[in-house]
Amino acid sequence: MEQVSLDIGAGEEEVGTEAGAPDSLADDEIIDFITGKRIKERGNEPVRQRIARALFHEYGIAVRDMHRDFPIPVAAVGRRRATKKADIAIFAHGAPHTLANLRRVVVCKPEPKASRKVTKIRTFNQAREDLEELETLLGTETTPQAQYGMWTNGVDFFFLYKESTRFGAKFEQRADWPIADESVQSGSVVSVARLRRGEAAMLKTAFQRCHNYIHGNEGMPKDAAFWQFLYLLFAKMHDERVSRRTRRTPEFYALPSEPFNEDGRKAIRKRIEALFAEVKKEYPLFTVRDEISLSDRALAFIVGELAPYDLTGTDIDVKGMAYQELLGANLRGDRGQYFTPIGAVELAVAILDPQEDETVFDPACGTGGFLRETLRHLLNKWRADEDTIGLPDTEEQLISHQDKLHTYAEDHLFGADFDPFLVRATSMSIMTLTGGEGNVYNMDSLAFPHGFLPGEAEAKERIPLNSVDVLMTNPPFGTDIKVENKDVLELYRDGVARTWVRNKETGKAEPGEMRAAVSPEQLFIQRAVQWVKPGGRIGIVLPNGILSNPGPVDEGIREWILENCWVLASVELPVETFIYDAGVNILTSLLFLKKKTEDEKVKETLAGRQQDYPVFMAVAEKVGIDRRGNPVYKRHPDGEVVLEVQEERERVRIDGRDEVTVLHRKRKAIDNDLPKIAEAYKEFRRRHDEPGLPRRSGR
C-alpha cells in the first residue's frame, strides 16, 4: 500500500506542523477535526466532531473533501435568496467546494440530555419534522449532484437518499449511506469489500443503539436485550468469516428499502435465522435454547445498524471497548464483582509482558478484561515485528492475525469465574476477537480442585495448580463476602487462612490457629501463587490495607508473600481508578510477584535471611478521569489545557485505489500516569534483572 500525507485543504494549515499553531486551549475550546482550528465546544459541536471523525475513519472520506457550515441557497425571499448552512458538507473527491460538486449533507443537532429512563430510538415517522431541514438542503435546485443526507443528534441517526425526477426530488429512507464516493456501487450489491471498519465512538454508539432499541422499543429487560443483541452480533461475525474464506455472498445485510416495509423485514428475518442456525451448529457455546425472539421491525433495525461494519477487520481496541461497555452496563454482579478499568488492565499486561508461548490465566475473570488485553498485547507485538504498528491491517493480515489469535486463545488463554453468565459473556468476548471461544470455565477458583461447578473437570486437565506462566486477576474483595467454608479454608492451612501472632522475641508475625472466616482477596493471593509454576509471574489488584496496615494478620500475609515470592513491583492507584468504572470507593494497588523455586526458598532459609534486591514502586496520582468519569487534562501553568499532536492513519479510497492516509491533528493531552509508569518499569528492568529464576530466552 502507498502511504500519503493528507492535506487539510486549500489555504488551510495542518495543525501541529506549522508555526503559530495553538499549543493550548481553554476549557471550553477544542480543535476542529475538519479545519484544525480552535473552536468553542458548545451546542452541536461535540456531535459534529464525532461525525467528522467517523466520516474519515469509517467511510473513507478525505478530510479535505469536508466543509463545515457550508451555506446552501434554499429559497427565494423577496429579491434575496435565503440560505441554510450544512453542518458538514461533503464534496466530490479533490474537487473545489462548490454547490455543483456537493455530494452529501450532514445536519447535526445537540445531543439530548442523558436520562435515567430507557432511551427509545425514534423511527423515521417520529422524526419526520426534524428531517424536513435535511430534505430542504438536499432538494434545492442549486445542489443537483447531492444525493445523500444524514441527520443526527448523536443518539438518533437518519439517512436519506435523493432521487431526482422531473417532478422534483424524491427521498428514500436508508439505514446507512455508502463509503467514499469512489466505492459507491449498486445498492443491491453485497460484498465484504464494501464494509467499513468501526471507529471507536461510532461503533460504541451503534452497539448502544441496538441494545437500546431492544430494551426500549421491544420492552425487554436489559439482560435479555443484551443476549438478543449478542445473537445477532455473532451471526454477523460468522457471516463475515465464512464470506471471507469461501468467497460466498454475505447473508447478513439489508437492502436499502428492506427495513422499511413488511416484505423486506421478512426477507431479512429469513436470512438471519438461517445464519444463526449455522452459528448454533458451529459453536458449542450456543444451544437449542438460544433463539432470536425479536420482532421483524427490531431485527431489521439491528441488521441495518450492524451490516455496514467489517467487524472482523475492526481493531481489537475498538471492538473490545464497545463490547466491554455494553457488557459492564448489563451484567454487573452483586457478589463483590466489579470490572477492572482498562487503564489498570493495560498497565498489568504491559508490566507482565506475556509471550506467545506462555499460558495466561485469570481465575476471577469477570468480563475478561485481562484476557482481551493479552490478545491485544500479542497482536501489537506481531504488528511491531511486521513494522505495521498504527497502520490498518491488509486483508491478508486480517486473516493471518485472527488465525494466530485463535490458536493462542485455544492453547494458552484461560479464564474462570463463579458467575455462569459472566463466563458465557467472556467466552463470547473472546470469540469477537479470535473466532473461537477460548477456555473460560464456570468454577469456584478458591475451591479448586475440589469444587462442584461444571468447568472444574476440564480445568483440572488444562490448568492444574503449579502450571501457569502468567496469572492476572482482580479478585472480589470486601468484609461482607468472607469465605467461611471449612473445606475451602483447609486448602490454605499452610498460609493466609491462619491467624497470625507476633513472636515476642523476634517481633515477627508467625502463623497461629485457623481462622473461621477469611476475606476472598487474601485467599486469592495464596491461590495465585499456588497456580503459577516456579518462576511464574502474578499481577493482582489488592486493597491497600493488605500492603500497608499494621497488625499481625496483614503483616503475616506480607511475610508469607515475601517467603514465597519475589516482589517485582507495586503500583498504588488513586481512588478515581475504580470509583467511576466500578462504583467502588477504595484505595487499591497492583502487586506484581514472581514465584520462588524450592531451591531459592531453601537457600534463603539456610542463609537465615531473605535476599535483598531492588523493587520497582510507583504511586499513580492521575488516571485520566475524575470521580465522575470526566476526562482530566494536562495543563500549562496558566491553567490552559496542553495539546499534543496525534497521528491518525486510515485506509482511504482515493482515485479508485486504497491508500493509507495520514492525518495530523492536535488533541487535548490526557493526564494519565499509568502509561508513564509502564515505561518507567521497562527502564527499571533494563537496569535491574528480575530476581530469581531467569525468564526463558527472548524475554
N, C-alpha and C positions, 0 to 999 in steps of 0.2 A: 504494500500500500504506500502511496505517496503521502508525505507529511507536508502540509502547507500551513502558513500563518494566515489567520483570518483578520482582515482589516475591519474596522467598525463601520466605516462609511466615508463618503466623500467629505473632506473638510473637518473630520472629527478625529480627536486624538485618542489613542489607545491608552487607557488608564494604566499607570504603573510603568510606562515606558518613556513618557515624555516629561520634560521639565515643566514644573508648575502644576503637575497632577496633585490632587489633595492627598495628604497623608494622615488626616484625622477627620473626625466627624462629630457633630453634636449628637446628643441622644436621640433627637427626633429626625435625624438625617440618615440616608442610605445612599449607596452608589447604584445608579440606574443600570440594569443589566444591558439595556439596548444602547444607550449613549455613552455609558461610562462616566456620567456626570453626577455631581452631588444634587440630590433632590430631597424633599421633605417626605417622610414616611407617614402618610395620613390618607384618609378616605379609602379609595380603592387601590392604593399603591401596593400594599402587600400582595393582593391578588394579582395585579398586573405583573409584578416581579416573578411570582411563581409561574405564571403562564408563559412569560417570555423565556424563562429558563427551560421550561418543558418544550417550547417550540424548537429550541436549539437542540436539546439533548434527546428528546423523544421523536420529534417529527423531522429532524434533519434540515431545518430551515436556517439558513445562514443569518447571522445577526445583522449583517449589512443590508439584508432584504427586509428588515423590520423598521417601522417608523412609529413613534409614539405620538399620540394626539394629532393624528393626521386629519386635516379638515376636508370634508366631503360636501359639496353642494347638494342639497336635497330638495329644495322647493323655492319657487319664486315668491317673494313677499313684496308687493308693490313693484318698484323698479329694481329692487335688490334681490339677489338670490341668497336664501338662508343657507347656513352651513351647520353641520354637526361634526363632531370630532370622533374618529375611531380611536379607541384607547390603544389598540395595536393594529396597524395596517401592514399587510404583507404583500410584497411586490414580486413580479417575475424575477427570477434569479439574475442578479447583475444588472438589472435594468434601472433607469432613473426612476425616482419616486414620484411618478405622475399618476393622474387618475386613469389614464389609458393602460397603465401597467399594473394596476391594483388587482390582486387575485383573491385575497382573503381579508376578512374584517373580524376583529375581536372586540366585544363590548365587555368591560369588566366593571363589576359593582362591588361595593364594600361587603366584606364577609359578615353574615348575620352574627349577632352576639351569641355566644355559647349559652346553651340552656341545659338544665338537668333533665328536661323532658326528652323523649325519644325524638331523634331527628328524622323527620319524614322527607323522603325525596320526592320532589314535585314532578308531575307529568307535564307534557307539552301543553295540554289544555289548561292546566292550572297556572302555567306561566305565560299564557297567551299574551297578556297585556305587556309583560316585560319584553317579549320577543318582537313587538312592533317596532321598537327602536332599531333592532338589528335588521329587520326587513326593510326599513326605510333607508339605511345605509347601503344595503346590498342592491336594492331595487331601483335606485335612481338611474336615470339615463346617462349620467356622467361617469358611471362605473360599469361599462358594458362587459368587461372581462372578469369582474369579481364574481366568483361562483360559490365560495364557501364562507360561512359565518359561524362564529362561536359566541354564545352569551354565557357568562359565568359570574357567580359571586363567591367562588371558592368552595361552595357546597353543592350547588346545582350546576350542571353543565348541559347546555343545549346546543345542538349543531343543526345548521340549515344548509341545504344545497339549492342554489338558484338555477332554474332553467328558464332561459329567455324564450318567449313565444311572441307571435305577432300581436297577441292580446295583452302583452305585458309580462312581468316577471311572475313565475310560479315557484313556490317554495315547498321543498320536501323535507320532512323530518329525517334526521340521521342520528345514529348512535355515536358517531365519531366523524372525523374527517381524515383524508389521506395524509401520508407522509409527504416529504418535499415534492413540489410540482413535477420534477423530473421523473418521479416514481409513480405518478398517478396513472392508474390503468382503469379498465372497466370495473365497475362495482360488482360484477358477477365473478371476477377472477379471485380465487382464494389461493394464497401462496405464503409459505413460511417466510420467504424472502421479503415480503412486503410488511412484515410485522415490525413493530418498533420496540426498542429496549426501554425498560422503565427507568424514569428519573425518580430520585428518592421521594420528593414531596408529592409528585403526581401519582406514583404507584401506591403510596400510603393512602392518598385521598381516594383512589379507585377502590382499594380494599375496604376502606371505611364506608364508602357509598354503597357497595354491595351488601355489607353487613347491615348497615342502617336501613336499606330498603327492605331486607327480610324482616328485621326486627320491628321497624316502624310501620311498614306497609302491609306486611303479612301477619302481624300480631304475634310472632313467635317470641318466646323468651330469648334472652341474649345468648345463652349457651347453645340452645337449639339452632338459632340463626347462625352461630359460628360454625357448627358442624355442617349445616347445609351449604354454607359458602365453601367449606373445605372440599366437599364432594365435587363441586364444580371446578374448583381450583385444580384438583388432581386430574379431573377429566381433561382439562385444558393442557396441563403439562404432559400427560400421557399422549395426547394427540400430537403435540409438538415433537416429542421424541420419536414416535412412530413415523411421522411425516418426514422428519429429517433423515432417518436411517433407511427407510424403504421407498422414499420419494412418492408416497401416496398423497393424494389430495387431502388436505386437512378437513376435519369434520366439525371442529369447534369454531363456528363462525356464524355471523348473522348478516345476511344480505341487507342492503340499505333500507328497504321497506319492511322487512320481515318483523322487526319488533313492534310495528305499529298497526298490524292487522291480525285478525284471528287466525287465518290460514298460515301466515308466516310464523306466528308463535308456535303453532302446532308442528310445523316443519322443523323448527329449532328443537323442540322437545324430542322429536323422533331421533334426530342426530345425537343429541346429548345423552339420552337414555341408552342408546347403543354404545356410546363411548364409555359410559360409566359401568356398563356390564363388562366391558373389556377390562376396566380398572379392577373390578372385583375379582375377576379371574386371575389377573396377573399379580396382584399384591395381596398377600395373606393378611395384611393389616385391615383390610375391608372384609366384611362378612355379608351374608344374605340379609341381615337386619338393616344394613345401610341402604336407605332408599331416598331418592330425591322426591320430596313432598311439597315442593314449591308450586305455586300457581303458574300457568303458562306465561302470564304477564311478568311475574317476578323472575322466572327462569330466563325469559328473553332479555330483560333488563341486565341481568348479570352477565349473560353471554355477550351482550353488546359492550359492556364495560371491559371484560377481560380479553375478548377475542383479538383486539388490535395489538396486544402486547406479545413480545417474544420473551416469555418468562424464562426459557432455557438460557437465552443469551443475556438476560438482565444480570447485572453484577450481584455477587453474593451479598455484599453490604446492603444493597438496596432491597433485595428480596428479604433478607434476614430482618432488617429494620421494620419493614412493612408488616411482615408476618408476626414478629415479636410484639409489636404494639397492639395489634388486634388480639393476639393470644393473651397477653397480660391483662387486657381490659375485660376479658370474659371468663378466664379460668383461674382466678386467684383463689387460693385455698384458705382455710380457717384453722390450720394446724401449725401455725408459726411459719407458714410458707410465704416467702416474698422473693421477688425475682431480682437477680443481680444486675445493677445498672451496667450498661455497655462499657463505660469508661473503666470500671473496676475489672470487668472481664478482659478487656483488651490489655490492661496492664499485667494481669496474671499470666496470660498467654505469652506476652512479649518477654516477660522475665523467665518463664519456664522453658520457652522455646522448643515445643515438641517437634520431633523429627519424623520423617516419613516412615521410618521403620519402628517407631515407638508406639506402644499401646497407651491410649489416653482414656481415663475413666473419671466420671463424676457420679459418686454414689448418692447424691441428693440433687438430681439434675434439674428439677423443676421444669421450666420451659426450654432447657437445652442451650442456654447462652454460652457456656464454656465449650460445648461440643461444636456449635456453629462457628465460634471464633477460631477454634482449632482448624477447621476446614478452610476458613478464610486465610489464616496464617500460612497454611501449606500452599494454598493457591498462589498467594503473593510470592512465596519462595520460588515456585515454578516460573512465575512471570519474571521474577528478577533474573533467574538463570537464562530465560529466553530474551532478556533485555526488552520486555514489553510492559513494564510497570507503567500504569497510567494510560495505556492505550486500550481501546476496545479489542476484545478477542476477535480473531478471524473465525470463520465458520469451522475451519479445521481445528483451531484451538478450543472452540467451544466443546466439540465432541471429545477431543483428547483430554481436556481438563476434567470434564464430567466423568469420563471413564476412570481417570486416576482417583478422583474424589470418591467415586462409587467403590472402587477396590479398597481404598484406605478405610472408608467407613465400615465396610463389611468385615475387614480383617483386624482393624486396630482401634476403632472408636466405640466406646461403651458408655452407657448411662444407666441409672437406676433411680426409681422414685417409688414412694409408698402409695402415691395417688395414681390410680389407673388412668384417669382422664389426662393427667399431665404426661404420663408415659406415652399414650397414644398421640397426643398433640406434639410431643417432641419427636417421635418417630416420623410423623408427617412433616415436621420442620426439616429433618434431615433429608427426607425424600425430595423436598423442594430444591435442595442444593445438590443432591448426588444422584437422584433417580432410584435410590434404594432406601429402605427404612432403617438400615444400620442395626445396632444391637442395644435396645433400650428395654430394661427389664422392670416389671412390676414386682418389687420386693422390698422388704424391710432390711436396709443395709446394715443396721445395727444388730439385727438378729442373725444375719448371715453367718455360717451356712446352715442354721437350724430354724429358719423361718418356714412359713407355710404358704406364702403367696406364689402365684404361678410362674413368675420369672426366675425363681431361685434355682430350679433344676438345671436350666441351661447356663446360668451364671456360674454354677459350680464347675461346669466343664470349660467355659471360655475364660473366666477371670477368677480363678481361685485366689485365696489370700496368698500374699507374697509373690505376685506375678506381674503387677502393673508397673509400667515405666514412669508415667506421669499421672498424678491424681490432682484434680482441681475441683473445689466444691465450696458452696456457700450453704452450710447446714442450717436447718431451723434452730433457732435458739430463743430461750426465754424461760423464766422460772415457772410459768404456768403450764408448761408441757414437759415436765420432768419424766424421765423413764423410771418406772418402779418395778417392772417385771424382773423377778429374781433370776429367771433363766437367762435373760439378756444381760443383766448386770454381771452374772457369773463369767461371761466371756471377757470381762475387763477386770477380773480379780487381781491380775498382776500389775495393774496400772491405775488409771484415773477413777475407778469405781470405789476405791478405798478412801477412808478418812485419812487425813494427814496430821501427824503430831510433830511438835518440834522437839528435837533431841536437846536436852538441857546442857549436854557437854559440848556438842558441836554447833548448836544453833540451827542445824539444817532440818528441813521438813522431811519426815520419814513416813512410809505407809503404815496405816493402822488397821482398824476394823472396816468391814464392808459398809458402804453407805446404803440407806434404804431407798434413796431417790437421787438421781443424777441428771443434770441438765444435758440435753442431747448434744450440744456443741462440744461439751467436754468429752463425751464418748466418741464423737466423730474424730477428735484428734487422734486417739489411740487407734480407732478403726482405720483411719487413713494410713497410719504408719504400718499397721498390720497388712494392708492390702498391697503396698508397693514392695518391689523387690529391693534387696540391698543396693544402695546407690540410686534408688528411685526418688523422684522429686515430687514435692507436695506444695500446693498453693491452697490456702484455706482462709475464708473470711471468719473472723472471730470478734466478739465484743472485747473492747479494750480491757475490761476488768481482768480477764484471764491473764493478760500480759503485764498488768501493772498493779493490780490490787494487792495490798498486804494481806496477811492471814495465811494460815497453814494450808488451806485447800488449794488456793490459786498458786501459792508458792510451790506446793507439792507437784502440781501439774507442770509448772515450768521446769522443775527439777527433772521430772520424768521425760519431758521433751529433750532437755539437754543431754540426758543419759543415752537416749535412743536416736537422736538426730543431730545432724549439723544444721545450724541456722544459717540459711543463705541470705535472707533479707526480711525486714519488717517495715511495712509502709502504713503509717497511720492515715486514715481517711477522715475528711471532715464530715460533719453530720449531714450536710447537703447531699452527700453521695446517695444515701438511701431514703431520705425523708420525702423526696418528691416521687421517685420511681416506685418505692415500696411502701411509703407511708409509715416508715419506722424511724423514730426519733432516738437514735442510739449511736454512740461513737464506736467505730469499728476499725480494725486493722486487717491488712492482708499479711499473713505469715507464710514465709516460704522456707521449706525444710528439705533436707536430704537424708534419707535413712542410712544409718550407720551399719556397717557389716559387723558380724560377730567378732571378727578379729580386731576391728577398730575399737569395739567396746572392751574387749579383753585387755588390749594394750593400755587403755586409759585406766582400767581397774588396777593393773599391775603398777602403773606409774603413780597411782594414788591421787591423781588429779585429772581434770579434763583439759584437753589440748586447747591452747589459745590459737585463735585465728580471726581474721578480720570479718566483720559482719556489716552488710550494707543496711543502713537505716535512713528513712526519709519520712517527712511529715508533709502531706499534701494539704495546702490551705485553700486551694480553689479547684473546683472540678467542672467549671464552665457553666454551671447553673446555680441559681439561688434556691431557697427553700420552696418556692412556688413553681420552680421549673423554668423561670425566665432566664435567658442567656446572660452571662456575666462577661463583660468585655475588658480587655486591657485598655488602660487609659494613660494619656500623657499627664505631666504634672498640672496642666491647666484644666484637667478633667475631661477633655475631649477624647473620643474613642480612637484607639490606634487602628490603622488599616494595614492589611497585608495583601500581597499580590497572590492571586490564585490562578493557576493554570488549569483550564478546563479543556479536555480533549474529547472529541466525539467524531463518529463516522458520519459524514455529511455527504449527501448526493449532490455533486457539482458537475454540470455538463455531462450527465449520464454516467458518471464514474463515482465509485466510492472512494473518498479521500478522508484521511484523518486530519481533522481541522483543529487548530489550536486557538483557544480564546483566552486572553488575559483579562482578568478583572480584579479590582480591589474589593475586599470584603472586610467587615469588622473582625478583628482578631479576638477569638475566644480566649478567656483567661482560664486555662486548664493546666494544672501542674502534672497530671498523670503522664502525658506523653514525654515530658521532660524527665520525669523520674525513670521511665523505661530506658531512655537514652543514657541517663546517669548510671543506671545499673550496668548497662553494656560496657561503659567506660570503666566502671569499677572492676568488672570481670576481666577486662584487658590488662589491668594492673595486678589483679589478685586471682589466682586459680581457685576453683571451687575446692573446698575442703573434702577430704575423704576419697572414696573410690573414684578414679578418673572416669570421665564420661567416654563413651566409645568414640572412635576416630570420626572426624568430620563434624564434630560439635563445636 
